[in-house]
Amino acid sequence: MAHDPMDESSVPLTLDDFLRPSQAALVMWDFQKGLAGKALNVDRIRTAAQGLLAGAERNGVPVIWSRHVLPPLELTCGPFLLFLMKKQKVDHPDKLAPSMQEGMEETEFLDGLAPAPHHIVIPKSQPSLFVDTPFDLRLKRLGVKTLVLAGVATDIGIEFTARHAAALGYYSVIAEDATGSYTAQAQSRSLDFLRSWTSPVTTAAEICRSWDTNRDAH
């Protein structure tokens, strides 16, 4: 049977199939001072992300922002306590300092990157936007099939969410120049995995080109 890119039941075979504006959403992952603000090449990431936002606005693509806010340490689950211990370089949970708490400057969005009033903002505390949030419900209501993922960190939340999305039947596209990690090795390793898996990895400019070219093809 011939592939019909307009058939909603068909598997996307080209980048334009993945990125149909009527079925895509832009996910702005953790663009906060304490997270994206500490990534390598943050200025490059910010510029590429701003281009994605402009492209989404031109083409009516919904924009969803994650906002990472941690619970008090006494309510944080064990695996995430271990992650925080490695991040803070301490050997016991009692030595952890509170971080990414509501009201802290590090939870604020980066200068030049903040949600518009009509965007969707979803608070979360785990490295997948599907865990303990209404994200899946919002996507279903919007008719979204593909997530365009941008933000920090590629090797943590971006990859977690792309994997989780596939398990739930969603596709994902990674905006490679609008994502970042805390080391060059982590960024390269994660992008290599995503390329070898189910997620196209491309540039913000190419994503916007596809949206602009195909805005009326639905």
Helices and strands as residue ranges (DSSP letters): H 15-18, G 21-23, E 24-29, G 36-38, H 42-59, E 63-68, G 73-75, H 78-88, G 93-95, G 105-107, E 120-124, H 135-142, E 146-152, I 154-158, H 159-167, E 171-180, H 184-196, E 201-202, H 204-214
